[in-house]
Amino acid sequence: MEKLPKINIIYEDNHLLVVEKPINIPTQKDNTFDIDLLTILKNYRKIKENKPNNVYLGLVHRLDRPVGGIMVFAKTSKCAQRLTKQIQNNTFHKTYYAVVLNKIEPSGTYKDYLIKDKNKNISKISNSKEGKLAILNYELVKYKNNLSLVKINLITGRPHQIRVQFASRNHPLLADHKYSNSKLNIPIALFAKEIKFIHPITKKELTFTLDLPNRYPFNLF
């Protein structure tokens, strides 16, 4: 069997698994058939809990393949349903940090309707209200060398939402080859830094945070 990458487990109980997703690993199986995070974590559970058969692990949110950061998985279908409901009700909070080109306004809200082009695997901003509503808030953390470090509160979780919304306003994410003409051979400058939600069983509010990656361009700031 292919040797599976070691995943940073941040928190675990009988109901939840909170981990750091590495960059360049798909969240779930895709058409590349490369090893994916969901399969790795199911295998981790299977070995740790000594289960001979397949184990359940519910995927409640996703990160794009080139994006790293914090994620939570549900160990039961009941927990998965309750976390999904929190996401739908906007009581599950996701905070990202990104480095974008050009000096950005100190804060703002982006609100667009997005259409997914499945053939090209990109999202586009609709000129009408056709598509799915996409909303985020951001704050400028620091500006340096014509780069802006921004903190993003993601209100909705649409495919490529952060990437397309910033790119459409002349602030593409650094090293985003899909939504800009970047030739940089580095990981995309987007990181899922924090999640906050209500534990689906204990009802306690949980917050999990990671440090920003110690790599360019984050280490500029």
C-alpha positions in Angstrom: 0.0 0.0 0.0 1.2 3.5 -0.8 2.7 5.2 2.2 0.3 7.9 3.4 1.4 11.4 4.5 1.4 12.1 8.2 -1.4 14.6 9.1 -1.2 17.1 12.0 -4.1 16.1 14.3 -5.1 19.2 16.3 -8.0 17.9 18.3 -9.9 14.6 18.5 -12.7 13.2 20.6 -15.4 10.6 20.0 -17.3 12.9 17.7 -14.9 15.2 15.9 -11.5 15.2 14.2 -9.8 18.6 13.7 -6.7 18.5 11.4 -4.3 20.7 9.4 -4.7 20.0 5.7 -1.4 20.0 3.9 -1.1 22.0 0.6 -1.5 20.1 -2.7 -3.5 17.3 -1.3 -7.2 17.1 -2.4 -9.8 17.2 0.3 -11.5 14.3 -1.3 -11.1 12.0 -4.3 -11.0 13.9 -7.6 -10.3 13.0 -11.2 -6.5 12.9 -10.6 -7.0 9.8 -8.3 -4.2 11.2 -6.1 -4.3 10.3 -2.5 -6.8 12.6 -0.7 -7.2 13.8 2.9 -10.5 12.0 3.5 -9.0 8.7 2.6 -5.9 9.4 4.7 -8.0 10.2 7.8 -10.3 7.2 7.4 -7.2 5.0 7.3 -5.9 6.8 10.4 -9.1 6.1 12.2 -9.2 2.5 11.1 -5.7 1.8 12.4 -6.1 3.8 15.6 -9.4 2.3 16.5 -8.5 -1.2 15.3 -11.6 -1.4 13.0 -11.5 -4.2 10.4 -14.2 -2.7 8.2 -14.7 0.7 6.6 -15.1 3.7 9.0 -17.3 6.7 8.7 -15.9 10.2 8.4 -18.2 13.0 7.4 -16.8 15.8 5.2 -18.7 19.0 6.1 -16.5 21.7 4.4 -13.7 21.7 1.9 -10.4 23.5 1.0 -9.1 23.8 -2.5 -6.3 21.4 -3.4 -3.5 24.1 -3.3 -4.8 25.6 0.0 -3.6 24.4 3.4 -5.1 25.0 6.8 -7.5 23.9 9.5 -10.5 21.6 8.9 -13.0 19.6 10.9 -14.4 16.2 10.1 -17.3 14.5 11.8 -17.0 10.9 13.1 -20.8 10.3 13.1 -23.5 11.2 10.6 -25.4 13.0 13.4 -22.4 15.3 14.0 -22.0 15.8 10.3 -25.7 16.9 9.9 -25.4 19.3 12.9 -22.2 20.8 11.6 -23.6 21.2 8.2 -26.6 23.0 9.7 -24.3 25.4 11.5 -22.6 26.2 8.2 -26.0 26.8 6.5 -27.0 29.0 9.4 -23.7 31.0 9.4 -22.9 29.9 13.0 -19.8 28.0 11.8 -17.1 30.7 11.3 -14.1 30.3 9.0 -11.2 32.7 9.1 -8.6 32.8 6.3 -5.5 34.8 5.7 -4.4 35.7 2.2 -1.7 37.8 0.5 -3.1 39.8 -2.4 -1.5 42.1 -5.0 -1.7 45.9 -4.7 -2.8 48.0 -1.8 -6.3 47.2 -0.7 -8.8 49.3 1.2 -8.6 48.9 5.1 -11.7 46.8 5.2 -14.7 45.8 3.1 -17.4 43.4 2.2 -17.6 41.5 -1.1 -20.9 40.4 -2.3 -21.3 38.6 -5.7 -23.2 35.9 -7.5 -21.0 33.1 -8.7 -21.4 30.7 -11.5 -19.3 27.5 -11.7 -17.8 26.6 -15.1 -17.4 22.8 -14.5 -15.5 22.3 -17.8 -12.8 24.7 -16.9 -13.1 24.2 -13.1 -13.4 27.9 -12.4 -16.0 30.2 -10.9 -17.2 33.4 -12.6 -18.9 36.4 -11.3 -22.4 36.8 -12.8 -23.5 40.2 -14.1 -27.0 39.4 -12.9 -28.3 37.6 -9.8 -27.9 34.3 -11.6 -25.8 31.8 -9.7 -25.1 31.4 -5.9 -24.7 34.3 -3.5 -21.1 34.7 -2.2 -20.3 37.0 0.7 -17.1 37.7 2.6 -15.7 40.4 4.9 -12.0 41.3 5.1 -9.6 43.5 7.0 -6.2 44.7 5.9 -3.6 43.5 8.4 -0.5 44.9 6.9 0.8 46.3 3.6 4.3 45.8 2.3 6.1 45.7 -1.1 2.8 46.2 -3.0 1.4 43.2 -1.2 -1.5 43.2 1.2 -2.0 40.7 4.0 -5.7 40.4 4.6 -7.8 38.6 7.2 -11.0 37.1 5.7 -14.2 36.2 7.4 -15.9 33.8 4.9 -19.7 34.1 5.2 -20.5 31.7 2.4 -18.4 28.9 1.2 -18.6 28.8 -2.6 -16.0 27.1 -4.8 -12.9 29.3 -5.3 -14.9 32.1 -3.7 -12.0 34.0 -2.1 -9.8 33.6 -5.1 -12.3 34.9 -7.7 -13.8 37.7 -5.6 -10.4 39.3 -4.9 -9.1 38.7 -8.4 -12.2 40.4 -9.9 -11.3 43.6 -7.9 -7.7 43.7 -9.1 -6.4 42.0 -6.0 -5.5 38.5 -7.1 -4.0 36.2 -4.5 -0.2 35.9 -4.9 0.7 32.8 -6.9 -2.9 32.0 -7.9 -2.3 30.6 -11.4 -6.0 30.0 -12.0 -7.3 33.5 -11.5 -4.2 35.6 -12.5 -1.3 35.4 -14.8 1.1 34.7 -12.0 4.3 32.8 -13.0 5.5 32.3 -9.4 6.4 28.7 -8.6 5.3 28.8 -4.9 2.1 27.7 -3.1 -0.9 30.0 -3.4 -1.0 32.7 -0.7 -4.1 31.5 1.1 -4.4 29.8 4.4 -7.3 28.6 6.5 -6.2 29.9 9.9 -9.2 29.5 12.2 -12.5 27.8 12.7 -15.1 28.4 15.4 -18.3 26.4 15.9 -20.5 24.8 18.5 -19.6 21.2 19.4 -22.5 19.2 18.0 -22.9 17.0 21.1 -21.5 19.0 24.1 -22.8 22.4 22.8 -19.6 24.1 23.9 -18.2 26.8 21.6 -14.9 25.6 20.2 -12.2 27.6 18.5 -9.1 26.2 16.8 -6.3 28.3 15.4 -3.1 27.7 13.5 0.0 29.9 13.1 0.5 31.4 9.7 2.9 29.3 7.6 6.6 30.2 7.9 7.1 30.6 4.2 7.0 33.3 1.5 4.9 35.5 1.3 3.4 35.1 4.8 6.8 35.4 6.5 7.2 38.9 5.0 4.8 40.2 7.5 
